[in-house]
């Protein structure tokens, strides 16, 4: 899966400098104008444009956040989640609706390696959907304050060129653009049932999904496998585009 990235202060340092290898960093100079605006907002993107134009002419990156190849999921003790009473109500309602639809609750995780929307409730919905309810306990802007749902399915047959289907109700766009091997679609404002219906339609257009939760006790591993695969597909695609630059210090 892809997460919204909040850029660190841009740096024009040369990634070829010798030192200890760190996770690659997002290269703002390689983003399209639309991706840049979605990531930073229109005003910030415009302010940065002169520096980006100069960097492109010189063939150097403008570095933002690190983008680790693997995500870290830290299990959290169950409690009443949400930064506000309204957000707590929304999270409880989303969980209950998913449980009513037959989803298995795998608990809440904290994602320390991303800059925002760091909380996630993992759920598994037979036969092939890994669901994530995402939210931020301390949102930095209004669009990130709304909890959203992500549904992901890996495909059994990749002959069509598509390896996974990803559907989300997020008000935030996919930035950077998802891998060409992922059929990623936003259903902003959709309810849970509508999202899952649309997701299943897209999966059926490509074939059948990889079945999940077949072995008792392996539900968490199956869920993690789906999102690790999505992240790997994106990491490879972004590297090919020049969006990820080695960060050597």
Secondary structure, DSSP 8 states (H G I E B T S, - for coil): --------S-B---TTSSS-EEEEEEEGGGS-HHHHHHHH-HHHHHHHHHHHHHHHHHT---EEEE--SS---EEE------SSHHHHHHHHHHHHHHHHTT-EEEEEEE-TTSSS--EEEEEEETTTEEEEEEE-TT-SSGGGGS-EEEEEEEBS--TTS--EEEEE--SS--SS---TTEEEEE-TT--HHHHHHHHHHHHHHH--B---S-STT-HHHHHHHHHHHHHHHHHHHHHHTT-EEEEE-
